[in-house]
């Protein structure tokens, strides 16, 4: 399950050491961690990472298949997580130490910056291959955070981007060795802790207003 630690002014949220799928309990734990980060005073920033082979494999499809009557509320909770991270009033950095797929990849895009392992692991939006269309909110998030051609390729071909390919496509800002992923992200975050506050929150909320509106729209045909 997710855990939260603090190193100076940088909070480090570890999503876990499994596939880190978005189960309801997992979503609740992440939400509680974000409550703590958001309620803290003074300069601060957030690094989100994980331990092991996966950053996150996204939606918990097994749980969703066992609870079809809860689909609408579940997707709304996932949208809520994306929206919350996108608009957090502090700088956020995703440290992608392992595979980052589907909703896990979308969660990484909700962060301000991304650092990825260069030599192993993939970033991928596999929805075209697995037959699950993006919700309108998800589509808006992806298209707001990636260059148009990159968004088109990632969404329509389910391409798996290695670290260097992801950097070249602008999906991540840097691709580094395994041992440097978390430290590089923490150094980046530490240099921006002074940006935290209501002004940054307002900037993000206004910058991404159309995305946030769609993520909040429960009439989405798959949301």
C-alpha positions in Angstrom: 0.0 0.0 0.0 1.1 3.6 -0.5 3.3 5.3 2.1 4.3 8.9 2.7 7.6 10.2 4.0 9.1 13.6 4.2 12.7 14.6 3.4 13.2 18.3 4.3 10.6 20.2 2.3 9.9 17.3 -0.1 7.2 14.7 0.5 7.9 11.4 -1.1 4.8 9.3 -1.9 5.7 5.6 -2.6 2.8 4.0 -4.4 3.8 0.5 -3.3 5.8 -2.5 -4.3 3.2 -4.5 -6.4 1.5 -3.5 -9.7 0.0 -0.6 -7.7 -3.4 -0.9 -9.4 -6.1 1.6 -8.4 -8.1 -0.5 -6.0 -10.6 1.5 -3.8 -8.3 0.9 -0.8 -5.3 2.1 -2.8 -7.1 5.2 -4.0 -8.2 6.0 -0.4 -4.6 5.6 0.8 -3.3 7.9 -1.9 -6.0 10.4 -1.1 -5.1 10.4 2.6 -1.4 11.0 1.7 -2.4 13.9 -0.5 -4.5 15.3 2.3 -1.3 15.4 4.5 0.8 17.0 1.8 -1.8 19.6 0.9 -2.5 20.6 4.6 1.2 21.1 5.4 2.4 24.6 5.9 5.3 26.4 4.3 7.5 25.5 1.3 6.9 22.0 0.0 6.8 19.8 -3.0 5.8 16.2 -3.9 7.7 13.3 -5.5 5.5 10.3 -6.4 7.4 7.0 -7.0 7.1 3.3 -6.3 9.3 0.4 -5.4 10.1 -2.5 -7.6 9.1 -3.4 -11.2 6.0 -1.2 -11.5 5.2 2.5 -11.0 1.6 1.6 -11.7 -0.4 -0.6 -14.0 -3.5 1.5 -13.7 -7.1 0.5 -13.1 -7.9 -2.5 -11.0 -9.8 -4.4 -13.7 -10.3 -7.5 -11.6 -12.0 -5.4 -8.9 -14.0 -3.6 -11.5 -15.1 -6.8 -13.1 -16.3 -8.1 -9.8 -18.2 -4.9 -9.0 -19.8 -3.7 -12.2 -22.5 -1.9 -10.3 -19.9 0.4 -8.9 -18.3 1.4 -12.2 -19.5 4.9 -12.3 -18.4 5.8 -8.8 -15.0 4.1 -9.3 -14.2 5.9 -12.5 -15.3 9.2 -10.8 -12.8 8.5 -8.0 -10.0 7.8 -10.6 -10.9 11.1 -12.3 -10.9 12.8 -9.0 -7.3 11.6 -8.3 -6.1 12.9 -11.7 -7.8 16.2 -11.1 -6.5 16.6 -7.6 -2.9 15.9 -8.6 -3.1 18.1 -11.7 -4.2 21.1 -9.6 -2.2 20.6 -6.4 -0.9 24.0 -5.2 2.7 22.7 -5.1 5.2 21.3 -7.5 4.8 17.6 -8.2 7.3 15.2 -9.8 6.7 11.6 -10.9 9.7 9.4 -10.5 9.1 6.5 -12.9 11.3 3.7 -11.7 9.3 0.9 -13.4 6.5 0.1 -15.8 4.0 3.0 -16.1 0.9 1.8 -17.9 -2.7 3.0 -18.7 -4.2 5.0 -15.8 -0.7 4.8 -14.1 0.7 6.7 -17.2 -2.2 9.2 -16.9 -1.4 9.7 -13.2 2.2 10.5 -14.2 0.9 13.1 -16.7 -1.0 14.8 -14.0 2.3 15.6 -12.3 4.2 18.8 -13.3 7.3 16.9 -14.2 8.5 13.3 -14.9 11.8 11.5 -14.5 12.1 8.0 -15.9 14.5 5.2 -15.7 16.5 5.1 -18.9 17.5 1.4 -19.2 14.4 -0.6 -18.3 10.7 -0.2 -18.0 8.0 1.2 -20.4 5.5 4.1 -20.4 2.4 3.1 -22.3 -1.2 3.8 -23.0 -2.4 0.4 -24.0 -6.2 1.2 -24.3 -6.2 0.7 -28.1 -4.9 -2.9 -27.7 -7.1 -3.9 -24.7 -10.4 -2.5 -26.0 -11.0 0.1 -23.4 -11.6 3.6 -24.8 -10.4 6.7 -22.9 -13.0 8.7 -21.1 -13.4 12.2 -22.3 -11.6 13.4 -19.1 -8.7 11.0 -19.7 -8.4 12.1 -23.3 -8.4 15.8 -22.3 -5.7 15.1 -19.7 -3.4 13.3 -22.1 -3.8 15.9 -24.8 -3.2 18.8 -22.5 0.0 17.3 -21.2 1.6 15.9 -24.4 2.5 17.4 -27.7 -0.3 16.7 -30.3 1.7 14.2 -32.4 2.9 12.4 -29.3 -0.6 12.2 -27.8 -1.9 10.9 -31.1 0.8 8.2 -31.4 0.5 7.1 -27.8 -3.3 7.0 -27.8 -3.8 5.3 -31.1 -0.9 2.9 -31.4 -0.4 1.8 -27.7 3.4 2.3 -28.3 5.6 1.3 -25.4 8.1 4.0 -24.8 11.4 3.2 -23.1 13.1 5.9 -21.1 15.1 7.5 -23.9 12.2 7.3 -26.3 9.9 8.9 -23.7 12.4 11.7 -23.2 12.7 12.3 -27.0 8.9 12.4 -27.3 8.6 14.9 -24.4 6.7 12.5 -22.2 9.3 12.8 -19.5 11.9 15.5 -18.9 14.8 13.3 -18.2 15.8 9.6 -18.4 18.5 8.5 -15.9 20.0 5.4 -14.4 18.0 3.3 -12.0 19.8 4.5 -8.9 19.3 8.2 -9.9 15.6 8.2 -10.6 14.3 9.1 -7.2 17.2 11.4 -6.3 16.9 13.3 -9.5 13.2 13.8 -8.9 13.8 14.9 -5.3 16.5 17.4 -6.4 14.2 18.8 -9.0 11.4 19.1 -6.5 13.6 20.6 -3.8 14.6 23.4 -6.1 10.9 24.4 -6.5 9.5 24.1 -3.0 9.1 27.9 -2.7 6.4 27.8 -5.4 3.9 26.1 -3.2 0.8 28.2 -2.2 -2.5 29.4 -3.4 -1.1 31.4 -6.4 0.3 28.2 -7.9 -3.0 26.4 -7.3 -4.9 29.2 -9.0 -2.5 29.1 -12.0 -2.9 25.4 -12.4 -6.7 25.5 -12.0 -7.1 28.2 -14.6 -4.5 26.6 -17.0 -6.3 23.3 -16.9 -9.9 24.4 -16.4 -11.3 22.5 -19.4 -9.6 19.3 -18.3 -10.7 19.7 -14.7 -14.3 20.3 -15.9 -14.3 17.1 -18.0 -12.8 15.1 -15.2 -15.6 16.3 -12.9 -18.3 15.4 -15.5 -20.2 12.3 -14.4 -22.1 12.2 -17.6 -19.1 10.9 -19.5 -20.3 7.7 -21.3 -17.5 5.7 -19.6 -17.2 7.9 -16.5 
